[in-house]
Amino acid sequence: MIRMASTQLWVHDQDEALAFYTQKLGMEVRADVTLAEMGDFRWLTVGPAGQPDIAIVLMPIPGPPVMDADTAEQVRGLMAKGFAGTVFLTTEDCRAAYEELRARGVEFVEPPEERPYGIDSGFRDPSGNHLRLTQVRELASLQ
């Protein structure tokens, strides 16, 4: 069986991203390791409390030889527009979670709204990555 273990988001500043995901969203650090043998590459992951088997890699945009300058600039441009990746989060009470996160300083770009699939809202992290917070309504199965 294949299972999902982690996903990656590009970030401009790993420390800023770490503070956002842990202090504002309440996630836990999964790994924070600096590998001297790889030029002090920092492997930094976070994940939701209560879901120890899933992690989000907070990856800095690399330079050459991994990524050329033009590609790095394209990634930065997509991040600025909120199109470099999306994380979908679920909660049992979207409106309450929205109020709690706003109180912690999360700036939402879309407040909770009723949708055919539930209540949905959106915000961005300090690097511009888009996150959706949704209270999913059980949909009738197709027969």
C-alpha positions in Angstrom: 0.0 0.0 0.0 1.2 3.5 -0.8 0.5 6.2 1.8 1.2 9.9 1.8 3.9 10.9 4.3 4.7 14.5 3.4 4.1 17.4 1.1 6.3 20.4 0.4 5.8 24.2 0.3 8.3 26.7 -0.9 9.1 29.3 1.8 11.1 32.5 1.7 12.3 32.2 5.3 12.2 28.9 7.2 12.3 30.6 10.6 9.4 32.9 9.7 7.5 29.9 8.3 8.2 27.8 11.4 6.8 30.5 13.6 3.7 30.9 11.5 2.9 27.2 11.3 3.6 26.4 14.9 2.6 29.6 16.8 -0.3 30.7 14.6 -1.7 27.4 13.2 -0.7 25.3 16.2 1.2 22.7 14.3 4.0 20.6 15.7 7.6 20.4 14.5 8.2 16.9 13.0 11.9 17.5 12.0 14.4 20.3 12.2 17.8 19.0 11.1 20.7 20.8 9.6 22.9 18.6 7.4 26.5 20.0 7.4 27.5 17.4 4.8 25.0 19.0 2.4 26.2 22.6 2.8 24.1 23.2 6.0 20.9 22.2 4.2 18.0 22.5 6.7 15.3 19.8 6.6 12.3 21.4 8.4 8.9 19.8 8.7 5.7 20.5 10.6 2.4 18.8 10.9 -1.0 18.9 12.5 -1.2 17.9 16.2 -2.8 14.4 16.4 -1.6 13.4 12.9 1.9 12.2 13.4 2.1 10.4 10.1 1.8 13.5 7.9 4.2 16.4 7.5 4.6 19.6 5.5 8.2 20.3 4.4 9.0 24.0 4.7 11.6 24.2 1.8 13.6 27.3 1.0 13.9 28.1 -2.7 17.3 26.6 -3.7 19.9 28.2 -5.8 22.2 26.5 -8.4 22.8 23.8 -9.2 19.4 22.6 -7.9 17.4 25.5 -9.4 18.6 28.1 -11.9 18.0 31.8 -11.2 15.1 32.1 -13.8 13.3 29.1 -12.3 13.7 30.4 -8.8 12.3 33.8 -9.9 9.3 32.0 -11.5 8.7 30.1 -8.2 8.8 33.4 -6.3 6.3 35.0 -8.7 3.9 32.1 -8.3 4.2 32.3 -4.5 3.5 36.0 -4.6 0.2 35.2 -6.4 -0.7 32.4 -4.1 -0.3 29.7 -6.8 2.8 27.8 -5.8 0.9 25.3 -3.8 -2.2 24.9 -1.6 -2.7 23.1 1.7 -6.2 22.0 2.5 -7.1 21.8 6.2 -10.3 20.5 7.7 -12.0 21.3 11.0 -15.2 20.4 12.7 -16.2 24.1 13.2 -14.8 26.4 10.5 -16.2 29.6 12.0 -14.8 29.0 15.4 -11.4 28.0 14.0 -11.5 31.1 11.8 -12.1 33.3 14.9 -9.3 31.5 16.8 -6.8 31.9 14.0 -7.6 35.5 13.4 -7.1 36.1 17.1 -3.6 34.6 16.7 -2.8 37.0 13.8 -3.7 34.9 10.8 -5.0 37.2 8.0 -7.7 35.6 5.9 -8.3 36.4 2.3 -11.7 34.7 2.4 -13.9 34.5 5.5 -16.0 31.4 6.1 -18.7 30.9 3.5 -21.3 28.3 2.8 -20.5 26.1 -0.2 -22.1 23.0 -1.6 -19.5 20.8 0.2 -19.4 22.7 3.5 -18.1 25.9 5.0 -14.9 27.1 3.5 -12.4 29.9 4.1 -8.9 30.8 2.8 -5.7 32.5 4.0 -2.0 32.7 3.0 1.2 32.1 4.9 4.0 34.7 5.1 5.5 33.3 1.9 2.3 33.6 0.0 1.2 29.9 0.0 -2.5 29.5 -0.1 -4.3 27.5 2.6 -7.9 26.5 2.7 -9.8 25.8 6.0 -12.9 23.8 5.5 -15.7 22.2 7.5 -16.7 19.5 5.1 -20.3 18.5 4.9 -21.1 14.9 4.4 -22.2 14.5 0.8 -24.8 12.0 -0.3 -23.2 9.0 -2.0 -23.9 8.4 -5.6 -25.7 5.2 -6.2 
